[in-house]
C-alpha cells in the first residue's frame, strides 16, 4: 500500500476505532517523519495505551531532526546544554547558527517544535495516569470500609462505568476521573488546575502542581483562590502557601518532574530560536516565589471573603493555619475571629431559634465592647448567666485589657467598667443571678463582683433605676445577697441622708431628662444610704394592694406630702377595685394596718386613717364601714364631725357618678343630723327630677352632677313643669320637691314655685287652676306681711310680693280667661301688692275690664227681661216645660246625667245664673269671702266656678227670690 493510501486511511479512521495496532500498522508505515509527528500532535484519544503508543511513535519520528539540529550548532568549547547564559557571546553565536539552520531546514524546526510539544504531552499523560491511580486507591479504601453485601444490592453496578464511558481495562479505567484524557492533554494546565480547585479535587490538584510546577507555580495563589469559600482548610492544608523564614518569602512548593533534565528542544537556546522564526512553542514560564506581603495579603483576602459568607469557623481555621506557617500580620485578625467564633458557636442560643444572626467580622468590628458583651449573654438564663460570664464575657474583657496594654494605652479599669455597665442595663432576674454568684460568703476567686461596696452601689442603682412593678421577690433576693453596710458613723450618716435628699430631686422627671438611668444613679450612691430596705418593704406593701410604684418613687416623694397623699388615696381606692378586693372586715383592717405601717404614727397616721375610711366608703361596703367605726383599732375616727364630713363627701361622690342608691346608703354610715337629712332629701329630689325626664341637651337626660352644679335650683322645678304637661296639677309633689331641694322654710322660694305652677296652668289654658294657685300666693304673701319683720324677712317679703302681683296681673289680663269676676279679683290683688309706680298700669286694666263687664251685664239683663215677659204671656204648659228643662240643666248630675252631657248642662245653668245676677248692681272692690265660695246649694256647678264675691252672691239670691224665683221652682223649696 502506498504512502498516500496509508495517510488517507489514517485520516478516515474514527477516533474510537484507533488502537495500538492501527498506530503501528497504519501510522507507523508512513515514511514522512514530519507528517507522522504532526498527525500524532493533532490526535488525542481517551485510551491511555493508545495515547502512549501515539506519543512514542511521534517522538521516535523526531529523533533524526533533533540530531541534525544539534550538529548544525557551531561547537566552540564544549557540548551544548541548557545552562548556557543567553547573554554570553558564545551562547549567542550558537543561537545564531541554530537560527540559520532552522531557516534553511524548516522541517527540522517543525519536528523539534513538535518534539517539545509531544514531550510535554507525555508528561501530562503520566500525570493523568498517576491521578487515576490515586483516585482508584481512594475509592478502594472507601469500599473496604463499607459493610459487606452492599455492592450486591446495587442494581446499577454493571452499567455505572459504561454510563460514564470508562472501560475496565488499563490503569485507572474503573473510576470516574475529573476530566477526560483528551481534554486533560489539550486544555491549558492553568484551566485544568482551576477546574480541579473549583470541583474540590485536591489530590489531583496537588499532583498537578507537583509535576508541573514550572508552568503553574507563578499562578499558585490564583489557583487556590478558586477553591470555594465553604471548604474547610483542613481538606487542602498541603496546598496552602507557607513562609520560609530563611528566605523571607514563600516556601518553595515540592516539584517532582517526570524527567530529571530537560530535553534539548525545551531549552532556552532552542525555544528562543523558535521564537525568532515566529513558531509557537510550548508555554514554559519561569517559576517565581511570592513575597511575604503577597502571601499575607492572600490570606487576609481569603479570610475576609470566607467571613463575609458567615463561615467563621472556616475563616478561623484558615487564619490559624496561616499563623502556624509563619505568615505575618494575622495575630490580631486571628484574635478577633477567635472571639467571634466564641459568640457564634459557644454562646447560648434558644432551642427553637432557626434564624441566622449573620455574624461577620465587619459587623463584629463595628460593635463597641458593651454591645459585644450583650451579644455574648443575650440568651443566658439565670441558671447559666454566671458560667457564661466566666466562659465568654470575662475572656473577652481581658483581651480588651491586654490589647490596650499592647497599644501603649493601658486601661486597668476597662474590665469592671464594661461589666458594670452591662449589669446596670440588664433585666432584674439576670442581675439577681449575678448578685447571687457574688455573695460575700463565697471565696473571692468565685465571685463575679469582688468589691463589696461596688456590689451594694450596683444593686441600689439597678433597683432605684428600674421601672419593674412586679418582681419584688427578685428585688428582695438581691438585697439578701448584699453585704452589711448599716453601721456608718455620724458623718457618713448625714452624708447619706443628704444623698437621699438630692436623689429625690435628681430622679424627678423633667423635660430635659424624662427618666433617670441606673448608670447615673450609680454615681450618687456614695456613701450608701441605709433606708433602701425600708423602701423595698414599702414597695411590697404597695404592690400587695394593687398600687405598685417603682422604687425610685420613694426617693421622689420623700419630701412631697401631696404626692404621698395621692398615692395613699390610690391605695385605699384600688384595694376595693382590684382583683384581690378585700371582702371581710379583717381584710380592710389589714389594709389599714399596712397604711399605718407606711407612715408610722403622729399626724400622718390621722390623715392616712381618714384616707383609708374614704376608700372604704367608696367601695360601697357600708356594713364593714359601720363596723370599722366601732373598732378600737381606729381611734382616729372617733370624731363624729370628721365621720360626717367624710360620709357626705363619699355620698356626693356616688351621687356625682349617677349612683343615687349608694349615695343614700352611704349616708346611713354616719349618725342622724340635719346635714345628713338635707343631703338625703336632696338626693331624693334628684331622683324625682330625673323621673320627670328632664334633659340637659336634646335627647340627653340630665345627670346628677349637673343637678348639683345648678346655682338656682328652683330653675329645675321650672324645667320639670316645662317638660311634663300636667305636672302643674300635682302641686303637692312640686312643693315637696322644692322643700327637698333645700327651700323648706324659704317663703320667697315657695311664692316663686306657686308662680311657676300658675304660669304652667296658664300655658295649658287651665285658668281655674291658675286662679286657685294665684289665690294661694296671695294668702302666703299676706301671712308673710303679718309676721314679725326682720332684715332677712323684709327682703323675702319684697321678693314674694314682686312675684305675686306679677302673676296676678298676668292672669287677670288674659283675654282667653272669661271668668270676669275672678279676673277682677286677681287684678285687685295686683293693685294691693304692686309698687306705687305700677298702680296706674294695673288700674287701667281693671277699669277697662270692669267697663266691659257692666255693658255685657246690662245687655244680658235686657235680654232676660224680654224673655221673661214673653214667658209670662205664654201658656202654662210652656212655662212648665221651660222650668223642667232648667231644673234638668241645674240638677243634671243628681238626676243621672253623666259624662259630657252633665258637664254641658252644668255650664249652661251657670251661664244662666250669671246672666241673671249681672242685672243687679254690686261693687267688685270688696274682699273675697271664703264663705261665698260654695254658696250654690252645694251643687257641682257652684263647686267648679266660684262666685264674684259676697256682694255678687247676695244680689243673685235676691234676684232669684223677687224676680224669677218662680221660674226655677223656688216655691217648691
MOBEL-V23319 format. One record per residue. N is the residue number from 1. RES is the residue in one small letter. SS is DSSP state (A for helix, B for strand, O for the rest). D_FIRST is the distance of its C-alpha to the first C-alpha in Angstrom with 1 decimal. Layout:
BEGIN
n = (N	N)
res = (RES	RES)
ss = (SS	SS)
d_first = (D_FIRST	D_FIRST)
END
This chain:
BEGIN
n = (1	2	3	4	5	6	7	8	9	10	11	12	13	14	15	16	17	18	19	20	21	22	23	24	25	26	27	28	29	30	31	32	33	34	35	36	37	38	39	40	41	42	43	44	45	46	47	48	49	50	51	52	53	54	55	56	57	58	59	60	61	62	63	64	65	66	67	68	69	70	71	72	73	74	75	76	77	78	79	80	81	82	83	84	85	86	87	88	89	90	91	92	93	94	95	96	97	98	99	100	101	102	103	104	105	106	107	108	109	110	111	112	113	114	115	116	117	118	119	120	121	122	123	124	125	126	127	128	129	130	131	132	133	134	135	136	137	138	139	140	141	142	143	144	145	146	147	148	149	150	151	152	153	154	155	156	157	158	159	160	161	162	163	164	165	166	167	168	169	170	171	172	173	174	175	176	177	178	179	180	181	182	183	184	185	186	187	188	189	190	191	192	193	194	195	196	197	198	199	200	201	202	203	204	205	206	207	208	209	210	211	212	213	214	215	216	217	218	219	220	221	222	223	224	225	226	227	228	229	230	231	232	233	234	235	236	237	238	239	240	241	242	243	244	245	246	247	248	249	250	251	252	253	254	255	256	257	258	259	260	261	262	263	264	265	266	267	268	269	270	271	272	273	274	275	276	277	278	279	280	281	282	283	284	285	286	287	288	289	290	291	292	293	294	295	296	297	298	299	300	301	302	303	304	305	306	307	308	309	310	311	312	313	314	315	316	317	318	319	320	321	322	323	324	325	326	327	328	329	330	331	332	333	334	335	336	337	338	339	340	341	342	343	344	345	346	347	348	349	350	351	352	353	354	355	356	357	358	359	360	361	362	363	364	365	366	367	368	369	370	371	372	373	374	375	376	377	378	379	380	381	382	383	384	385	386	387	388	389	390	391	392	393	394	395	396	397	398	399	400	401	402	403	404	405	406	407	408	409	410	411	412	413	414	415	416	417	418	419	420	421	422	423	424	425	426	427	428	429	430	431	432	433	434	435	436	437	438	439	440	441	442	443	444	445	446	447	448	449	450	451	452	453	454	455	456	457	458	459	460	461	462	463	464	465	466	467	468	469	470	471	472	473	474	475	476	477	478	479	480	481	482	483	484	485	486	487	488	489	490	491	492	493	494	495	496	497	498	499	500	501	502	503	504	505	506	507	508	509	510	511	512	513	514	515	516	517	518	519	520	521	522	523	524	525	526	527	528	529	530	531	532	533	534	535	536	537	538	539	540	541	542	543	544	545	546	547	548	549	550	551	552	553	554	555	556	557	558	559	560	561	562	563	564	565	566	567	568	569	570	571	572	573	574	575	576	577	578	579	580	581	582	583	584	585	586	587	588	589	590	591	592	593	594	595	596	597	598	599	600	601	602	603	604	605	606	607	608	609	610	611	612	613	614	615	616	617	618	619	620	621	622	623	624	625	626	627	628	629	630	631	632	633	634	635	636	637	638	639	640	641	642	643	644	645	646	647	648	649	650	651	652	653	654	655	656	657	658	659	660	661	662	663	664	665	666	667	668	669	670	671	672	673	674	675	676	677	678	679	680	681	682	683	684	685	686	687	688	689	690	691	692	693	694	695	696	697	698	699	700	701	702	703	704	705	706	707	708	709	710	711	712	713	714	715	716	717	718	719	720	721	722	723	724	725	726	727	728	729	730	731	732	733	734	735	736	737	738	739	740	741	742	743	744	745	746	747	748	749	750	751	752	753	754	755	756	757	758	759	760	761	762	763	764	765	766	767	768	769	770	771	772	773	774	775	776	777	778	779	780	781	782	783	784	785	786	787	788	789	790	791	792	793	794	795	796	797	798	799	800	801	802	803	804	805	806	807	808	809	810	811	812	813	814	815	816	817	818	819	820	821	822	823	824	825	826	827	828	829	830	831	832	833	834	835	836	837	838	839	840	841	842	843	844	845	846	847	848	849	850	851	852	853	854	855	856	857	858	859	860	861	862	863	864	865	866	867	868	869	870	871	872	873	874	875	876	877	878	879	880	881	882	883	884	885	886	887	888	889	890	891	892	893	894	895	896	897	898	899	900	901	902	903	904	905	906	907	908	909	910	911	912	913	914	915	916	917	918	919	920	921	922	923	924	925	926	927	928	929	930	931	932	933	934	935	936	937	938	939	940	941	942	943	944	945	946	947	948	949	950	951	952	953	954	955	956	957	958	959	960	961	962	963	964	965	966	967	968	969	970	971	972	973)
res = (x	x	x	x	x	x	x	x	x	x	x	x	x	x	x	x	x	x	x	x	x	x	x	x	x	x	x	x	x	x	x	x	x	x	x	x	x	x	x	x	x	x	x	x	x	x	x	x	x	x	x	x	x	x	x	x	x	x	x	x	x	x	x	x	x	x	x	x	x	x	x	x	x	x	x	x	x	x	x	x	x	x	x	x	x	x	x	x	x	x	x	x	x	x	x	x	x	x	x	x	x	x	x	x	x	x	x	x	x	x	x	x	x	x	x	x	x	x	x	x	x	x	x	x	x	x	x	x	x	x	x	x	x	x	x	x	x	x	x	x	x	x	x	x	x	x	x	x	x	x	x	x	x	x	x	x	x	x	x	x	x	x	x	x	x	x	x	x	x	x	x	x	x	x	x	x	x	x	x	x	x	x	x	x	x	x	x	x	x	x	x	x	x	x	x	x	x	x	x	x	x	x	x	x	x	x	x	x	x	x	x	x	x	x	x	x	x	x	x	x	x	x	x	x	x	x	x	x	x	x	x	x	x	x	x	x	x	x	x	x	x	x	x	x	x	x	x	x	x	x	x	x	x	x	x	x	x	x	x	x	x	x	x	x	x	x	x	x	x	x	x	x	x	x	x	x	x	x	x	x	x	x	x	x	x	x	x	x	x	x	x	x	x	x	x	x	x	x	x	x	x	x	x	x	x	x	x	x	x	x	x	x	x	x	x	x	x	x	x	x	x	x	x	x	x	x	x	x	x	x	x	x	x	x	x	x	x	x	x	x	x	x	x	x	x	x	x	x	x	x	x	x	x	x	x	x	x	x	x	x	x	x	x	x	x	x	x	x	x	x	x	x	x	x	x	x	x	x	x	x	x	x	x	x	x	x	x	x	x	x	x	x	x	x	x	x	x	x	x	x	x	x	x	x	x	x	x	x	x	x	x	x	x	x	x	x	x	x	x	x	x	x	x	x	x	x	x	x	x	x	x	x	x	x	x	x	x	x	x	x	x	x	x	x	x	x	x	x	x	x	x	x	x	x	x	x	x	x	x	x	x	x	x	x	x	x	x	x	x	x	x	x	x	x	x	x	x	x	x	x	x	x	x	x	x	x	x	x	x	x	x	x	x	x	x	x	x	x	x	x	x	x	x	x	x	x	x	x	x	x	x	x	x	x	x	x	x	x	x	x	x	x	x	x	x	x	x	x	x	x	x	x	x	x	x	x	x	x	x	x	x	x	x	x	x	x	x	x	x	x	x	x	x	x	x	x	x	x	x	x	x	x	x	x	x	x	x	x	x	x	x	x	x	x	x	x	x	x	x	x	x	x	x	x	x	x	x	x	x	x	x	x	x	x	x	x	x	x	x	x	x	x	x	x	x	x	x	x	x	x	x	x	x	x	x	x	x	x	x	x	x	x	x	x	x	x	x	x	x	x	x	x	x	x	x	x	x	x	x	x	x	x	x	x	x	x	x	x	x	x	x	x	x	x	x	x	x	x	x	x	x	x	x	x	x	x	x	x	x	x	x	x	x	x	x	x	x	x	x	x	x	x	x	x	x	x	x	x	x	x	x	x	x	x	x	x	x	x	x	x	x	x	x	x	x	x	x	x	x	x	x	x	x	x	x	x	x	x	x	x	x	x	x	x	x	x	x	x	x	x	x	x	x	x	x	x	x	x	x	x	x	x	x	x	x	x	x	x	x	x	x	x	x	x	x	x	x	x	x	x	x	x	x	x	x	x	x	x	x	x	x	x	x	x	x	x	x	x	x	x	x	x	x	x	x	x	x	x	x	x	x	x	x	x	x	x	x	x	x	x	x	x	x	x	x	x	x	x	x	x	x	x	x	x	x	x	x	x	x	x	x	x	x	x	x	x	x	x	x	x	x	x	x	x	x	x	x	x	x	x	x	x	x	x	x	x	x	x	x	x	x	x	x	x	x	x	x	x	x	x	x	x	x	x	x	x	x	x	x	x	x	x	x	x	x	x	x	x	x	x	x	x	x	x	x	x	x	x	x	x	x	x	x	x	x	x	x	x	x	x	x	x	x	x	x	x	x	x	x	x	x	x	x	x	x	x	x	x	x	x	x	x	x	x	x	x	x	x	x	x	x	x	x	x	x	x	x	x	x	x	x	x	x	x	x	x	x	x	x	x	x	x	x	x	x	x	x	x	x	x	x	x	x	x	x	x	x	x	x	x	x	x	x)
ss = (O	O	A	A	A	A	A	A	A	A	A	A	O	O	A	A	A	O	O	A	A	A	A	A	A	A	A	O	O	O	O	O	A	A	A	A	A	A	A	A	A	A	O	O	O	O	O	A	A	A	A	A	A	A	A	A	A	A	A	A	A	A	A	A	A	A	A	A	A	A	A	O	O	O	O	O	O	O	O	O	O	O	O	O	O	O	O	O	A	A	A	A	A	A	A	A	A	A	A	A	A	A	A	A	O	A	A	A	A	A	A	A	A	A	A	A	A	A	A	A	A	A	A	A	A	A	A	A	A	A	A	A	A	A	A	A	A	A	A	A	A	A	A	A	A	O	O	O	O	O	A	A	A	O	O	O	A	A	A	A	A	A	A	O	O	O	O	O	O	O	O	O	O	O	O	O	O	O	O	O	A	A	A	A	A	A	O	O	A	A	A	A	A	A	A	A	A	A	O	O	O	A	A	A	A	A	A	A	A	A	A	O	A	A	A	A	A	A	A	A	A	A	A	A	A	O	O	O	O	O	O	O	A	A	A	O	A	A	A	O	O	O	B	B	O	O	O	O	B	B	O	O	O	O	O	O	O	O	O	O	O	O	O	A	A	A	O	A	A	A	A	A	A	A	A	A	O	O	O	O	O	O	O	O	O	O	O	O	O	O	B	A	A	A	A	A	A	A	A	A	A	A	A	A	A	A	A	A	O	O	O	A	A	A	A	A	A	A	A	A	A	A	A	A	O	O	O	O	O	O	A	A	A	A	A	A	A	A	A	A	A	A	A	A	A	A	O	O	O	O	O	O	O	O	O	O	O	O	O	O	A	A	A	A	A	O	O	O	A	A	A	A	A	A	A	A	O	O	O	O	O	O	O	O	A	A	A	A	A	A	A	A	A	A	A	A	A	A	A	A	A	A	A	A	A	A	O	O	O	O	O	O	O	A	A	A	A	A	A	A	A	A	A	A	A	O	O	A	A	A	A	A	A	A	A	A	O	O	O	O	O	O	O	O	O	O	O	O	O	O	O	A	A	A	A	A	A	A	A	A	A	A	A	A	O	O	O	O	O	O	O	A	A	A	A	A	A	A	A	A	O	O	O	O	O	O	O	O	O	A	A	A	A	A	A	A	A	A	A	A	A	A	A	A	A	A	O	O	O	O	O	O	O	O	O	O	O	A	A	A	A	A	O	O	O	O	O	O	O	O	O	A	A	A	A	A	A	A	A	A	A	A	A	A	O	O	O	O	O	O	O	O	A	A	A	A	O	O	O	O	A	A	A	A	A	A	A	A	A	A	A	A	A	A	O	O	O	O	O	O	O	O	O	O	A	A	A	A	A	A	A	A	A	A	A	A	A	A	A	O	O	O	A	A	A	A	A	A	A	A	A	A	A	A	A	A	A	A	O	O	O	A	A	A	A	A	A	A	A	O	O	O	O	O	A	A	A	O	O	A	A	A	A	A	A	A	A	A	A	A	A	A	A	A	A	A	O	O	O	A	A	A	A	A	A	A	A	O	O	O	O	O	O	A	A	A	A	A	A	A	A	A	A	A	A	A	A	A	A	A	A	O	O	O	B	B	B	O	O	B	B	O	O	A	A	A	A	A	A	O	O	O	O	A	A	A	A	A	A	A	A	A	A	O	O	O	A	A	A	O	A	A	A	A	A	A	A	A	A	A	A	A	A	O	O	O	A	A	A	A	A	A	A	A	A	A	A	A	A	A	A	A	A	O	O	O	A	A	A	A	A	A	A	A	A	A	A	A	A	A	A	A	A	A	A	A	O	O	O	O	A	A	A	A	A	A	A	A	A	A	A	A	A	A	A	A	A	A	A	A	A	A	O	O	O	O	O	O	O	A	A	A	A	A	A	A	A	A	A	A	A	A	A	O	O	A	A	A	A	A	A	A	A	A	A	A	A	A	A	A	A	A	A	A	A	A	A	A	A	A	A	A	A	A	A	A	A	A	A	A	A	A	A	O	O	A	A	A	A	A	A	A	A	A	A	A	A	A	A	A	O	O	O	O	O	O	O	O	A	A	A	A	A	A	A	A	A	A	A	A	A	A	A	A	A	A	A	O	O	O	O	O	O	O	O	O	O	O	O	A	A	A	O	O	O	O	O	O	O	A	A	A	A	A	O	O	O	O	O	A	A	A	A	A	A	A	A	A	A	A	A	A	A	A	A	A	A	A	O	A	A	A	O)
d_first = (0.0	3.8	6.8	8.4	6.3	7.0	10.4	11.1	10.4	12.7	15.2	15.6	16.0	19.9	21.8	23.4	20.1	19.0	19.5	19.4	16.5	14.5	15.6	14.5	11.1	9.9	12.3	12.8	9.3	10.1	12.2	14.6	17.6	19.5	17.0	16.4	20.2	21.0	18.8	20.6	23.9	23.3	22.6	25.4	25.7	28.8	27.6	28.7	26.2	23.2	24.8	25.6	22.1	21.0	23.9	23.4	19.8	21.1	24.1	22.1	20.2	23.7	25.3	24.6	25.9	28.9	29.8	29.7	31.8	34.4	34.7	35.4	38.5	41.8	43.3	47.1	48.7	46.0	42.7	41.7	42.4	43.0	46.7	47.3	49.8	48.4	51.8	51.9	51.5	49.2	46.9	47.0	46.1	43.0	41.9	42.4	40.2	37.5	37.9	37.5	34.3	32.8	34.0	32.2	29.1	28.3	25.0	26.9	29.4	26.9	25.3	28.9	29.8	26.9	27.7	31.3	30.1	27.9	30.7	33.2	30.9	30.6	34.4	34.6	32.4	34.7	37.7	36.4	36.0	39.5	40.9	39.4	41.0	44.3	44.4	43.4	46.2	48.7	47.9	48.3	51.7	52.8	51.8	53.9	56.9	56.8	58.7	57.1	56.4	55.4	51.7	52.5	54.2	51.2	49.6	46.9	45.7	42.6	41.4	42.5	39.2	37.2	39.4	38.4	34.7	34.8	33.4	35.1	32.4	32.3	35.1	37.3	35.5	38.7	40.8	41.0	40.0	41.6	38.3	34.7	32.3	30.4	33.7	35.0	32.2	32.3	36.0	38.4	40.2	43.6	42.8	41.6	44.8	46.9	45.3	46.0	49.6	50.3	49.1	51.0	48.0	50.0	48.1	44.8	46.5	48.1	44.8	43.2	46.2	46.2	42.5	42.2	45.8	44.7	43.4	46.0	49.2	50.5	50.1	51.6	54.9	53.2	50.9	53.9	55.8	53.2	54.4	56.7	60.4	61.3	59.3	61.6	61.0	61.1	57.6	56.0	58.5	55.9	54.4	57.6	58.5	61.2	63.3	63.3	66.9	66.1	63.9	65.7	62.4	59.9	58.9	55.3	53.0	51.1	47.7	45.2	41.8	38.7	38.4	41.4	40.6	38.6	35.4	35.8	33.9	36.5	39.5	41.8	41.0	37.3	37.9	40.6	38.3	35.9	38.9	40.0	36.7	37.1	34.0	34.7	34.8	35.5	39.1	41.2	44.8	47.4	49.4	53.1	55.9	58.2	61.9	64.7	65.9	62.4	62.1	65.7	65.2	62.1	64.1	67.0	64.8	63.0	66.4	67.9	64.9	65.1	68.9	68.7	67.1	70.0	68.1	70.8	69.7	66.2	67.6	70.1	67.4	65.3	68.3	69.3	65.9	65.9	69.3	68.3	65.4	67.9	67.2	70.5	72.6	71.9	75.2	77.2	74.4	74.0	77.8	77.8	74.9	76.6	79.8	77.9	76.0	79.4	80.5	77.4	76.8	80.2	82.8	84.2	82.9	84.4	82.8	82.1	80.9	77.4	77.3	75.6	77.9	75.0	76.1	74.1	74.8	75.9	78.3	79.6	80.2	82.2	84.8	88.0	89.0	91.4	88.7	86.4	89.1	89.7	86.0	86.0	89.1	88.7	88.2	90.4	93.2	96.6	95.2	92.2	93.4	94.8	91.6	89.4	91.6	91.3	87.5	86.4	89.1	90.6	87.3	86.5	89.9	89.7	86.4	88.2	90.9	88.6	86.5	89.7	90.5	87.1	87.6	91.0	93.0	94.4	95.8	97.3	98.8	95.6	95.1	98.6	98.6	95.4	96.2	99.8	98.6	96.3	99.1	101.4	99.0	97.8	99.3	102.4	101.0	98.3	101.0	103.2	100.5	99.9	103.7	103.7	101.2	103.4	106.7	109.0	109.2	105.5	104.3	103.6	100.0	99.4	101.1	99.1	102.1	103.8	106.7	109.6	111.0	107.7	107.2	110.6	110.0	106.6	108.1	110.9	108.6	106.3	109.2	111.3	108.2	106.9	107.4	107.0	109.9	109.0	107.6	111.0	110.1	107.2	109.5	112.0	109.3	108.4	112.1	112.2	109.4	111.2	113.2	117.0	118.3	121.7	123.7	124.1	126.9	129.2	127.4	124.0	125.6	127.0	123.7	122.0	124.5	123.9	120.2	120.7	122.9	120.4	117.6	119.4	119.2	115.7	114.2	116.0	113.5	113.7	111.8	110.0	109.1	109.1	108.3	108.8	105.7	105.8	104.4	107.4	109.8	108.3	109.8	113.3	113.8	115.2	117.6	117.0	119.5	121.0	121.5	117.9	118.5	121.5	119.3	116.7	119.4	120.8	117.3	117.0	120.4	119.4	116.1	118.0	120.1	117.2	117.8	115.2	115.1	112.7	114.1	114.5	117.0	119.6	119.1	119.4	122.5	124.3	126.9	126.4	129.1	128.1	124.6	125.8	128.2	125.4	123.2	126.2	126.7	123.1	123.4	126.5	125.1	121.5	122.8	124.2	121.1	118.2	116.4	118.7	121.9	125.1	126.9	129.7	132.5	131.2	127.9	129.7	131.9	128.8	127.5	130.8	130.6	127.1	128.3	131.3	129.0	127.0	130.1	132.4	136.0	138.6	138.5	134.8	135.5	138.0	135.5	132.7	135.0	135.9	132.3	131.6	134.4	133.2	129.7	131.3	133.2	130.2	128.4	131.0	132.0	135.7	136.8	135.2	136.6	140.2	139.6	138.2	141.3	143.4	141.3	142.7	139.2	139.6	142.8	141.4	141.9	145.6	146.8	147.4	147.0	143.6	142.6	144.0	142.1	138.8	139.4	140.3	137.1	134.9	136.7	136.2	132.5	132.2	134.1	131.9	128.9	130.4	131.3	135.0	135.2	134.1	136.3	139.4	138.5	137.8	141.4	142.7	141.5	144.2	147.9	149.9	151.0	151.9	148.6	146.6	148.7	148.0	144.3	144.3	146.2	143.8	140.8	142.6	143.4	139.7	138.8	141.4	140.1	136.6	137.9	139.1	135.5	136.2	133.0	132.1	129.6	128.7	127.4	127.6	130.5	132.5	131.5	134.0	133.0	133.8	137.2	138.0	137.0	139.3	142.2	144.8	144.3	146.8	144.2	142.4	145.3	145.1	141.4	142.3	144.9	142.5	139.7	141.9	144.1	146.9	146.8	150.1	151.8	151.2	153.3	153.9	150.2	149.7	152.6	151.3	148.0	149.8	151.6	148.4	146.7	149.3	152.2	154.6	157.7	156.8	159.2	157.6	154.3	156.0	157.5	154.1	152.7	155.6	154.9	151.3	152.4	154.8	152.1	149.7	152.4	153.2	149.5	149.5	152.9	154.6	157.8	159.8	157.7	157.5	161.3	161.8	159.3	161.1	164.4	163.0	161.8	165.3	166.8	164.4	165.3	169.0	168.7	166.8	169.5	172.2	170.4	171.3	169.5	167.2	164.8	161.8	163.8	164.9	161.4	160.4	163.4	162.6	159.1	160.2	162.8	160.2	157.9	160.7	162.4	159.1	158.2	161.7	161.6	158.2	159.2	162.6	161.1	158.6	159.3	157.5	160.0	162.9	165.3	167.5	169.9	167.1	165.7	169.1	169.5	166.1	166.9	170.2	168.2	166.1	169.2	170.5	167.4	165.8	166.4	169.1	166.7	165.4	168.7	169.0	165.6	166.4	169.9	168.8	166.4	169.2	171.8	169.4	168.6	172.3	173.3	170.7	171.9	175.6	174.8	172.7	175.4	178.1	176.1	175.4	179.2	180.2	177.7	179.1	182.7	181.8	180.1	183.0	185.5	183.6	183.4	187.2	187.6	185.1	186.2	186.4	183.5	181.3	182.5	181.9	178.4	177.6	179.0	177.0	173.8	174.6	175.2	171.8	170.2	171.9	171.5	168.1	166.7	169.6	169.8	166.3	164.5	161.2	158.0	157.8	161.0	163.0	161.6	162.3	165.9	166.5	165.3	167.5	170.5	169.8	169.7	172.9	174.8	173.4	174.6	178.0	178.2	177.1	180.4	182.4	182.7	181.3	180.0	176.2	176.9	178.0	176.0	173.9	175.7	173.7	176.4	175.8	172.2	172.9	176.2	175.0	176.4	173.2	171.3	167.6	168.0	170.2	167.6	164.8	166.7	169.0	172.3	173.0	175.4	178.8	180.6	178.4	178.8	182.5	182.8	180.5	182.7	185.9	184.3	183.5	187.0	189.0	187.0	184.4	184.8	186.0	182.7	180.7	183.2	184.9	188.0	186.0	185.3)
END
